[in-house]
Amino acid sequence: MAELEPNKTNEGGESSGGGGGRSKDEVALELMKFIAVTTGYGKATQGSAGFSGKPSARTTEEHAEALLDLFNRCRKVVKEG
């Protein structure tokens, strides 16, 4: 069995070096995904049982723009840190 060199990717595309091989853009993308999924960032608000908020009809272009804006903000934070 051949050993993987540090910071080389394995077949699954994951870094074997404990995250040392990930670029800042990859870290920013993961951060953006986490924020978007956990908060629903950029999605149109849909009414749910018992709640009657204003329906925000966002187009797919507006949703994409919001996610790109979030990604750029995450890139800025990762590069500063």
C-alpha positions as CSV (number, residue, x, y, z in Angstrom):
1,M,0.0,0.0,0.0
2,A,1.5,3.3,-1.1
3,E,1.6,6.1,1.5
4,L,0.1,9.5,0.6
5,E,2.5,12.5,0.7
6,P,1.5,15.3,3.0
7,N,-1.0,17.8,1.6
8,K,-1.7,15.6,-1.5
9,T,-5.3,14.8,-2.3
10,N,-6.5,11.3,-2.1
11,E,-9.1,9.7,-4.5
12,G,-12.0,11.3,-2.7
13,G,-10.5,14.8,-3.4
14,E,-9.8,15.4,0.3
15,S,-6.5,16.7,1.5
16,S,-4.6,14.2,3.5
17,G,-2.6,16.9,5.3
18,G,-5.1,17.9,7.9
19,G,-6.5,20.9,5.8
20,G,-3.1,22.4,5.2
21,G,-3.5,22.0,1.4
22,R,-6.7,23.9,1.1
23,S,-6.6,27.3,-0.5
24,K,-8.2,30.3,1.1
25,D,-10.9,30.4,-1.6
26,E,-11.8,26.8,-0.7
27,V,-12.1,27.7,3.0
28,A,-14.2,30.8,2.1
29,L,-16.5,28.6,-0.1
30,E,-17.0,26.1,2.8
31,L,-17.8,29.0,5.1
32,M,-20.2,30.5,2.6
33,K,-22.0,27.1,2.2
34,F,-22.3,26.7,6.0
35,I,-23.8,30.2,6.4
36,A,-26.1,29.8,3.5
37,V,-27.4,26.4,4.5
38,T,-27.8,27.1,8.2
39,T,-29.4,30.6,7.8
40,G,-31.2,30.3,4.5
41,Y,-29.2,33.3,3.3
42,G,-30.4,34.7,0.0
43,K,-33.5,32.5,-0.3
44,A,-36.9,33.8,-0.6
45,T,-38.8,33.6,2.6
46,Q,-41.7,31.2,2.4
47,G,-44.6,31.3,4.8
48,S,-44.9,28.5,7.2
49,A,-47.7,27.3,9.4
50,G,-48.5,30.0,12.0
51,F,-46.4,32.7,10.5
52,S,-47.5,35.3,8.0
53,G,-44.5,37.4,7.0
54,K,-44.3,39.4,3.8
55,P,-43.6,37.1,0.9
56,S,-40.3,38.1,-0.6
57,A,-40.3,37.0,-4.3
58,R,-36.7,36.8,-5.1
59,T,-35.6,35.8,-8.6
60,T,-32.9,33.2,-9.3
61,E,-30.6,36.1,-10.4
62,E,-31.2,37.9,-7.1
63,H,-30.5,34.7,-5.2
64,A,-27.3,34.1,-7.1
65,E,-26.2,37.6,-6.5
66,A,-26.8,37.3,-2.8
67,L,-24.7,34.1,-2.7
68,L,-21.9,35.7,-4.7
69,D,-21.9,38.7,-2.3
70,L,-21.8,36.3,0.7
71,F,-18.8,34.4,-0.9
72,N,-16.9,37.7,-1.5
73,R,-17.5,38.7,2.1
74,C,-16.3,35.2,3.3
75,R,-13.2,35.6,1.1
76,K,-12.4,38.9,2.7
77,V,-12.7,37.5,6.2
78,V,-10.6,34.4,5.4
79,K,-7.8,36.5,3.8
80,E,-7.7,38.9,6.7
81,G,-7.6,36.1,9.3
